[in-house]
């Protein structure tokens, strides 16, 4: 799959601006986009763990699963 195809999929459809970018610019933008998503996920995990740190141990995992499902798995 090309970087352009992957970017279109990530953005949920084509954009006029993506037509104006070179292949290298599209690859760079896709890399930045994925890096930002990963950083956001890591910060969310940290925030959730901070929120539930006072829960008794048996409730920490189940609370995280009920609230976020598998979204917070690394």
Secondary structure, 3 states (H helix, E strand, C coil): CCHHHHHHHHCCCCCHHHHCCCHHHHHHHHHHHHHHHHHHHHHHHHHHHHHHCCCCHHHHHHHHHHHHCCCCCC
